[in-house]
Structures are given as structure tokens and as C-alpha cells.
Amino acid sequence: MPTPLSGPDDESAPPSRRELNKAATRQAITDAALGLLRSRGPGNFTVEDIAESAGISRRTFFNYFSSTDVVIASVTHGFLDAALQQFRLRPAGEPVLESARAALMELADPMSIAPLAELYSLGQANPQLNRSELEAWDHCTAEIIEAARERFDRAAGAGIDELYLRALAGSVISCGKAAMDVWFARCGGSLSPDSLSILRQLLIDSMSLLGSGFSSPAAAAAPTAAPSAAPTQDRF
């Protein structure tokens, strides 16, 4: 889960050696699971297989993850956690989707998206893995709701509209899925730096589309007609 950050002015202490070791172990477990997923396919390896590949004990594995499925889902969660940490650093008064787009732009290294992209690509050829991946995306909705709720709590006098929060989170997840679909159709699952850069930009552009109310390029370029009624203010 992401570490709550109260604002951009906080000064965080550098991670301790223990924290670094825990992060390295967690990454080793995830890398081992992905390696087995590539070579054997989903459902064809056990916790013991992952532990052996990662060079740890079975007991150590369960200190970090409860099952093989949770390890695989952590790839999606890891990417979202990194984006949410950047989101939490944005100014409280900034529009939510502008903050979401800026957070994705902060993940400047396309390789940060590589595990997410690889897992998505593997899932396209395996219905079981694809279902697990979709479940992981759906589970992330709760984390987005919580991050948005924190944003409104930080904004003085801002009320929390539960429908807005849940509709926003669902829309963000749907746009993320759409970006992944377009990337796979366009690049065929390639994990080259150029392909990953395209995926990163598609994710950023999907947030822009959502923030603009899905105004099409043609509509944006057309002359503005006199509206028949005053438009509703965009709460994004």
C-alpha cells in the first residue's frame, strides 16, 4: 500500500538499511514470480517454487505475500502506488485529473512501466491471467478513492461527494485499461524503450481526455457555437 504523504513540504527521512533490505526481498520475490510466469505460465508454479527461485524460505515468502496470485497482482499495485505517491505530492488546490496526469508524467523512466506492460501482454494469451489482471485493476479503485478523499480532506472547506469519488476512480481505471488496450494493439506487447514510451504517453493522454470531458480533436478545432443552455461546471 502507498505511504500516506501529508503534503509536498514534508521532509522524509532516507530509508533505513532494514527498509532497503525489505524492499529488495520484496522485489526479488516479484521478479522470481514473473520469471516463473514467463517460463511456466499461470497456475503452474507454487509458493515453494517462487521462494526457491528468489533464494528465500517459504516462511519469508509469507512475510510479504499471502499467495502466488497476490505476488502477481502486486506488479499492478506497485505501478499504481508509485503514481499515487506522486499524486499526493501535487498541490491540494489543483484539479484532480490535472494532478493525475502530472503524476504519470513524473514517472519519466519508461522502464518503470515495463513490469505492468509485460504482465498485461502475458494476460492477453491466457484467460486465467487476464482475469487476475482485471481483478487487480479493479482492486486498485479503492486506493484511488482513498487518494482522492485525502485530496478533498486537505482542501479547506471542500465537501466529499461519494458518487463523484467513486465515478472518478472507476473512470481513471477504465481510461488506464483503454490505454493498455491501444498500446497492445499498436505495439504488440513489445517491451522496447520506444514501445514503453508510447504506453506511458497513452496513459498520460487518457487522463487528458478524461479531464477534458472526452472532447474530440475535431470538436476542439471547430468554431464554438452559442450554447443553448449554460454548461455545468466541470468538477474535475
C-alpha positions as a Markdown table, in Angstrom:
| # | Residue | x | y | z |
|---|---|---|---|---|
| 1 | Met | 0.0 | 0.0 | 0.0 |
| 2 | Pro | 1.2 | 3.6 | -0.6 |
| 3 | Thr | 2.7 | 5.5 | 2.2 |
| 4 | Pro | 0.5 | 8.5 | 3.1 |
| 5 | Leu | 2.1 | 11.8 | 2.5 |
| 6 | Ser | 0.5 | 14.9 | 4.0 |
| 7 | Gly | 2.0 | 17.4 | 1.6 |
| 8 | Pro | 4.8 | 18.5 | -0.7 |
| 9 | Asp | 6.6 | 20.4 | 2.1 |
| 10 | Asp | 7.2 | 17.3 | 4.2 |
| 11 | Glu | 10.8 | 16.1 | 4.6 |
| 12 | Ser | 11.0 | 12.3 | 4.7 |
| 13 | Ala | 14.0 | 10.6 | 6.3 |
| 14 | Pro | 16.0 | 8.4 | 4.0 |
| 15 | Pro | 15.0 | 4.7 | 4.2 |
| 16 | Ser | 16.9 | 2.6 | 6.8 |
| 17 | Arg | 19.0 | -0.4 | 5.9 |
| 18 | Arg | 16.2 | -2.6 | 7.2 |
| 19 | Glu | 13.7 | -0.9 | 5.0 |
| 20 | Leu | 16.0 | -1.2 | 2.0 |
| 21 | Asn | 16.6 | -4.9 | 2.7 |
| 22 | Lys | 12.8 | -5.5 | 2.9 |
| 23 | Ala | 12.3 | -3.7 | -0.4 |
| 24 | Ala | 15.0 | -5.8 | -2.0 |
| 25 | Thr | 13.5 | -9.0 | -0.7 |
| 26 | Arg | 10.0 | -8.0 | -1.9 |
| 27 | Gln | 11.4 | -7.1 | -5.4 |
| 28 | Ala | 13.3 | -10.5 | -5.5 |
| 29 | Ile | 10.0 | -12.3 | -4.8 |
| 30 | Thr | 8.2 | -10.4 | -7.5 |
| 31 | Asp | 11.0 | -10.9 | -10.0 |
| 32 | Ala | 11.0 | -14.6 | -9.3 |
| 33 | Ala | 7.3 | -14.9 | -9.7 |
| 34 | Leu | 7.4 | -13.1 | -13.1 |
| 35 | Gly | 10.2 | -15.3 | -14.2 |
| 36 | Leu | 8.2 | -18.4 | -13.4 |
| 37 | Leu | 5.1 | -16.9 | -15.0 |
| 38 | Arg | 7.1 | -16.4 | -18.3 |
| 39 | Ser | 8.6 | -19.9 | -18.3 |
| 40 | Arg | 5.7 | -22.0 | -16.9 |
| 41 | Gly | 2.5 | -19.9 | -17.3 |
| 42 | Pro | 0.0 | -19.1 | -14.6 |
| 43 | Gly | -1.1 | -21.9 | -12.2 |
| 44 | Asn | 2.0 | -24.0 | -13.0 |
| 45 | Phe | 4.2 | -23.0 | -10.1 |
| 46 | Thr | 3.9 | -22.8 | -6.3 |
| 47 | Val | 4.9 | -20.7 | -3.4 |
| 48 | Glu | 7.8 | -23.1 | -2.9 |
| 49 | Asp | 8.9 | -22.6 | -6.5 |
| 50 | Ile | 8.9 | -18.8 | -6.0 |
| 51 | Ala | 10.8 | -19.0 | -2.7 |
| 52 | Glu | 13.5 | -21.3 | -4.2 |
| 53 | Ser | 13.9 | -19.0 | -7.2 |
| 54 | Ala | 14.2 | -15.9 | -5.0 |
| 55 | Gly | 16.6 | -17.6 | -2.7 |
| 56 | Ile | 14.4 | -17.3 | 0.4 |
| 57 | Ser | 12.5 | -19.6 | 2.7 |
| 58 | Arg | 8.8 | -20.4 | 2.4 |
| 59 | Arg | 8.3 | -18.6 | 5.7 |
| 60 | Thr | 9.9 | -15.4 | 4.4 |
| 61 | Phe | 7.7 | -15.5 | 1.4 |
| 62 | Phe | 4.6 | -15.4 | 3.6 |
| 63 | Asn | 6.0 | -12.5 | 5.5 |
| 64 | Tyr | 5.5 | -10.5 | 2.3 |
| 65 | Phe | 2.7 | -12.1 | 0.3 |
| 66 | Ser | -0.2 | -14.5 | 1.1 |
| 67 | Ser | -0.3 | -16.4 | -2.2 |
| 68 | Thr | 1.1 | -16.6 | -5.8 |
| 69 | Asp | -1.8 | -14.6 | -7.1 |
| 70 | Val | -1.1 | -11.8 | -4.7 |
| 71 | Val | 2.5 | -11.6 | -5.9 |
| 72 | Ile | 1.4 | -11.3 | -9.5 |
| 73 | Ala | -1.2 | -8.7 | -8.6 |
| 74 | Ser | 1.5 | -6.7 | -6.8 |
| 75 | Val | 3.0 | -5.7 | -10.1 |
| 76 | Thr | -0.1 | -3.7 | -11.0 |
| 77 | His | -0.3 | -2.3 | -7.5 |
| 78 | Gly | 3.4 | -1.4 | -7.5 |
| 79 | Phe | 2.9 | 0.9 | -10.5 |
| 80 | Leu | -0.2 | 2.4 | -9.1 |
| 81 | Asp | 1.5 | 3.0 | -5.7 |
| 82 | Ala | 4.3 | 4.9 | -7.5 |
| 83 | Ala | 1.8 | 7.1 | -9.4 |
| 84 | Leu | -0.3 | 7.7 | -6.2 |
| 85 | Gln | 2.8 | 8.8 | -4.3 |
| 86 | Gln | 3.4 | 11.4 | -7.0 |
| 87 | Phe | -0.3 | 12.4 | -6.9 |
| 88 | Arg | -0.2 | 13.0 | -3.2 |
| 89 | Leu | 2.7 | 15.5 | -3.7 |
| 90 | Arg | 0.6 | 17.7 | -6.0 |
| 91 | Pro | -0.9 | 21.0 | -4.7 |
| 92 | Ala | -4.2 | 20.4 | -2.9 |
| 93 | Gly | -6.0 | 23.1 | -5.0 |
| 94 | Glu | -5.0 | 21.5 | -8.3 |
| 95 | Pro | -7.8 | 19.8 | -10.3 |
| 96 | Val | -7.7 | 16.1 | -9.5 |
| 97 | Leu | -7.2 | 14.9 | -13.1 |
| 98 | Glu | -4.5 | 17.5 | -13.8 |
| 99 | Ser | -2.7 | 16.1 | -10.8 |
| 100 | Ala | -3.2 | 12.5 | -12.1 |
| 101 | Arg | -1.7 | 13.5 | -15.4 |
| 102 | Ala | 1.2 | 15.3 | -13.8 |
| 103 | Ala | 1.8 | 12.3 | -11.5 |
| 104 | Leu | 2.1 | 10.0 | -14.6 |
| 105 | Met | 4.5 | 12.5 | -16.2 |
| 106 | Glu | 6.7 | 12.3 | -13.1 |
| 107 | Leu | 7.3 | 8.6 | -13.9 |
| 108 | Ala | 9.7 | 9.7 | -16.5 |
| 109 | Asp | 11.6 | 6.4 | -17.0 |
| 110 | Pro | 9.6 | 4.3 | -19.4 |
| 111 | Met | 11.1 | 1.2 | -17.8 |
| 112 | Ser | 9.1 | 1.8 | -14.7 |
| 113 | Ile | 6.1 | 0.7 | -16.8 |
| 114 | Ala | 7.8 | -2.5 | -18.1 |
| 115 | Pro | 6.6 | -5.0 | -15.5 |
| 116 | Leu | 3.0 | -3.7 | -15.8 |
| 117 | Ala | 3.2 | -3.9 | -19.6 |
| 118 | Glu | 4.7 | -7.4 | -19.6 |
| 119 | Leu | 2.0 | -8.7 | -17.2 |
| 120 | Tyr | -0.7 | -7.2 | -19.4 |
| 121 | Ser | 0.9 | -8.8 | -22.5 |
| 122 | Leu | 1.1 | -12.2 | -20.9 |
| 123 | Gly | -2.5 | -12.0 | -19.9 |
| 124 | Gln | -3.7 | -11.4 | -23.5 |
| 125 | Ala | -2.8 | -15.0 | -24.3 |
| 126 | Asn | -4.1 | -16.5 | -21.1 |
| 127 | Pro | -7.7 | -16.1 | -19.9 |
| 128 | Gln | -6.8 | -17.0 | -16.3 |
| 129 | Leu | -4.1 | -14.5 | -16.0 |
| 130 | Asn | -6.2 | -11.9 | -17.8 |
| 131 | Arg | -9.0 | -12.3 | -15.3 |
| 132 | Ser | -6.4 | -11.9 | -12.4 |
| 133 | Glu | -5.1 | -8.8 | -14.0 |
| 134 | Leu | -8.5 | -7.3 | -14.4 |
| 135 | Glu | -9.3 | -8.1 | -10.8 |
| 136 | Ala | -6.0 | -6.3 | -9.8 |
| 137 | Trp | -7.1 | -3.2 | -11.7 |
| 138 | Asp | -10.5 | -3.2 | -10.1 |
| 139 | His | -9.0 | -3.6 | -6.6 |
| 140 | Cys | -6.9 | -0.5 | -7.3 |
| 141 | Thr | -10.1 | 1.5 | -7.5 |
| 142 | Ala | -10.3 | 1.6 | -3.7 |
| 143 | Glu | -6.8 | 3.0 | -3.5 |
| 144 | Ile | -7.7 | 5.8 | -6.0 |
| 145 | Ile | -10.8 | 6.6 | -4.0 |
| 146 | Glu | -8.7 | 6.9 | -0.8 |
| 147 | Ala | -6.1 | 9.2 | -2.5 |
| 148 | Ala | -8.9 | 11.4 | -3.9 |
| 149 | Arg | -10.5 | 11.5 | -0.5 |
| 150 | Glu | -7.3 | 12.7 | 1.1 |
| 151 | Arg | -7.1 | 15.4 | -1.5 |
| 152 | Phe | -10.5 | 16.8 | -0.6 |
| 153 | Asp | -9.7 | 16.5 | 3.1 |
| 154 | Arg | -6.6 | 18.7 | 2.5 |
| 155 | Ala | -8.7 | 21.3 | 0.6 |
| 156 | Ala | -10.2 | 23.7 | 3.1 |
| 157 | Gly | -14.0 | 23.7 | 3.1 |
| 158 | Ala | -14.2 | 21.0 | 0.4 |
| 159 | Gly | -17.1 | 18.6 | 0.8 |
| 160 | Ile | -16.7 | 15.0 | -0.2 |
| 161 | Asp | -19.2 | 13.8 | -2.8 |
| 162 | Glu | -19.1 | 9.9 | -2.6 |
| 163 | Leu | -20.7 | 9.5 | -6.0 |
| 164 | Tyr | -18.0 | 11.8 | -7.5 |
| 165 | Leu | -15.2 | 9.9 | -5.8 |
| 166 | Arg | -16.4 | 6.5 | -7.0 |
| 167 | Ala | -17.2 | 7.6 | -10.5 |
| 168 | Leu | -13.9 | 9.4 | -10.8 |
| 169 | Ala | -11.9 | 6.3 | -9.6 |
| 170 | Gly | -13.8 | 4.0 | -12.0 |
| 171 | Ser | -13.2 | 6.4 | -14.9 |
| 172 | Val | -9.5 | 6.6 | -14.1 |
| 173 | Ile | -9.2 | 2.8 | -14.1 |
| 174 | Ser | -11.2 | 2.5 | -17.3 |
| 175 | Cys | -9.0 | 5.0 | -19.1 |
| 176 | Gly | -5.9 | 3.1 | -17.9 |
| 177 | Lys | -7.3 | -0.1 | -19.3 |
| 178 | Ala | -8.1 | 1.7 | -22.6 |
| 179 | Ala | -4.5 | 3.0 | -22.8 |
| 180 | Met | -3.2 | -0.5 | -22.3 |
| 181 | Asp | -5.5 | -2.0 | -25.0 |
| 182 | Val | -4.5 | 0.6 | -27.5 |
| 183 | Trp | -0.8 | 0.1 | -26.7 |
| 184 | Phe | -1.0 | -3.6 | -27.2 |
| 185 | Ala | -2.9 | -3.3 | -30.5 |
| 186 | Arg | -0.4 | -0.8 | -31.7 |
| 187 | Cys | 2.9 | -2.3 | -30.4 |
| 188 | Gly | 2.0 | -5.9 | -30.0 |
| 189 | Gly | 3.3 | -6.1 | -26.4 |
| 190 | Ser | 6.9 | -5.0 | -27.3 |
| 191 | Leu | 8.9 | -4.0 | -24.3 |
| 192 | Ser | 11.4 | -1.9 | -26.2 |
| 193 | Pro | 12.1 | 1.6 | -24.8 |
| 194 | Asp | 10.2 | 3.2 | -27.7 |
| 195 | Ser | 7.2 | 0.9 | -27.1 |
| 196 | Leu | 7.1 | 1.7 | -23.4 |
| 197 | Ser | 7.4 | 5.4 | -24.1 |
| 198 | Ile | 4.3 | 5.1 | -26.3 |
| 199 | Leu | 2.5 | 3.3 | -23.4 |
| 200 | Arg | 3.5 | 6.0 | -20.9 |
| 201 | Gln | 2.2 | 8.7 | -23.3 |
| 202 | Leu | -1.1 | 6.9 | -23.9 |
| 203 | Leu | -1.7 | 6.7 | -20.1 |
| 204 | Ile | -1.0 | 10.4 | -19.8 |
| 205 | Asp | -3.2 | 11.2 | -22.8 |
| 206 | Ser | -6.1 | 9.1 | -21.4 |
| 207 | Met | -6.1 | 11.3 | -18.3 |
| 208 | Ser | -6.1 | 14.4 | -20.5 |
| 209 | Leu | -9.2 | 13.0 | -22.4 |
| 210 | Leu | -11.0 | 12.3 | -19.1 |
| 211 | Gly | -10.1 | 15.8 | -17.8 |
| 212 | Ser | -11.4 | 17.5 | -20.9 |
| 213 | Gly | -14.7 | 15.6 | -20.8 |
| 214 | Phe | -13.6 | 13.5 | -23.8 |
| 215 | Ser | -13.7 | 16.4 | -26.2 |
| 216 | Ser | -12.7 | 15.1 | -29.7 |
| 217 | Pro | -9.9 | 16.7 | -31.6 |
| 218 | Ala | -12.5 | 17.7 | -34.3 |
| 219 | Ala | -14.7 | 19.3 | -31.7 |
| 220 | Ala | -11.9 | 21.2 | -30.2 |
| 221 | Ala | -10.8 | 22.6 | -33.6 |
| 222 | Ala | -14.4 | 23.5 | -34.7 |
| 223 | Pro | -15.7 | 27.1 | -34.1 |
| 224 | Thr | -17.5 | 27.4 | -30.8 |
| 225 | Ala | -21.3 | 27.6 | -31.3 |
| 226 | Ala | -23.5 | 29.6 | -28.9 |
| 227 | Pro | -24.7 | 27.1 | -26.3 |
| 228 | Ser | -28.4 | 26.6 | -25.9 |
| 229 | Ala | -28.0 | 26.4 | -22.1 |
| 230 | Ala | -25.3 | 27.2 | -19.6 |
| 231 | Pro | -23.0 | 24.2 | -19.3 |
| 232 | Thr | -22.5 | 22.5 | -16.0 |
| 233 | Gln | -19.1 | 23.4 | -14.5 |
| 234 | Asp | -16.6 | 20.6 | -14.8 |
| 235 | Arg | -15.8 | 19.4 | -11.2 |
| 236 | Phe | -12.7 | 17.7 | -12.4 |
